[in-house]
Amino acid sequence: MSFETLATLTKMAIWLALLLQVTPIMSWVERRGGALIQDRRGPNRVGPLGLFQALADAVKFVVKEDVIPTQADRLLYLLAPMLALVPALTMFVVIPFGPDLDIAGRSVTLLVADVDTGVLLLLALASLGVYSLVMAGYSSNNKYSLLGSVRATAQMISYELALTLSVVAVLLPVQSFRLDEVVAYQQGLWFGFLPRFNAFPQAIGCLVFLIAAFAETNRLPFDLPEAESELVAGYHTEYSSMKFALFFMGEYMAMASLSALGVTLFWGGWYLPGLDYSGHWAIAGTLGLAVLTAKVALCLLFFVWVRWSFPRFRFDQLMHLGWKVLLPLSLVNLILVAAMTIAGWL
């Protein structure tokens, strides 16, 4: 096995190991965090502080009866959960998680897919998620599932425009689609004390990206596709056992991947001012991965806080916010960034 192949497999193993921990950890954090915010106990029976509750849930998903509706379109019904998980698992391949390392005289980039179209590939993978929701709602032959999938389609397409424009604004001063170059652009300080993170000069774009990320992952206050008070459970009403678990995992992994993208675009990615990345390659790589993981963890905690603090929008409010507020804001941000780039301020 060549050195390059071994390095790529190692990088994939690191990312997969982290992503596969997101769902069990976040399912516990979501419940305990919600309990803390709402002054409840939360899971406290299975293991200390309910830490083994995620393991009990996993066992339940495995042993639960797998029911397929009689009138369902069987092929699409079975494909939908897998299509929900695969894009979320593959979005990480273009996100850098550390500086370039010199290992045994060879340069190793801490990036799984070292391609020039990094952001474009990630956005393309992210947009595939809507197909799983459409397929799940249509193939279930259930009116509530179909309504949920129609809502999901309208919502995700609407907010993808604003999200993409906020990403394009970040790429303008960098003049590259590569996310490692976006991180390199944010290294250093402004005025001797302020990190060169894009979140400061592009605060509008950062806010637009944040709100659009909630809508893209169908999280409260934008969980209209699965509003239980209106649609039972939305597009996954007819799913049970491991098929439902795949939707569950896909949602949390999509949250983690979009959080990693947002951190990379606006908050310096794996870079943190004051840390020395020039030491041994193992230390430098560990530092980069730890910083990126910590930033993503803070974003995921923010997801939880918002879920338990804000009520759900009505659907007309959702569309109004996407088309009449976020889209104009993202266009204004794009024009401002272009002007600042031409003026040499960025």
Buried (B, 14 or more C-beta within 10 A) or exposed (E): EEEEEEBBEEBBEBBEEBBEEBBBBBBBBBBBBBBEEEEEEBBBEBBEEBBBBBEBBBEEBEEEEEEBBEEBBEEBBBBBBEBBBBBBBBBBBBBBBBBBBEEEEEEBBBBBBBEEEBBBBBBEBBBBBBBBBBBBBBBBBBEBBBBBBBBBBBBBEBBBBBBBBBBBBBBBBBEBBBBBBBBBBBBEEEEEEEBBBBBBBBEBBBBBBBBBBBBBBBBBBBBBBBBEEBBBBBBBBBBBBBBBBBBBBBBBBBBBBBBBBBBBBBBBBBBBBEBEBEEEBEEBBEBBBBBBBEBBBEBBEEBBEBBBEEEBBEBEEBBEBBBEEBBEBBBBBBEBBBEBBEEEEB
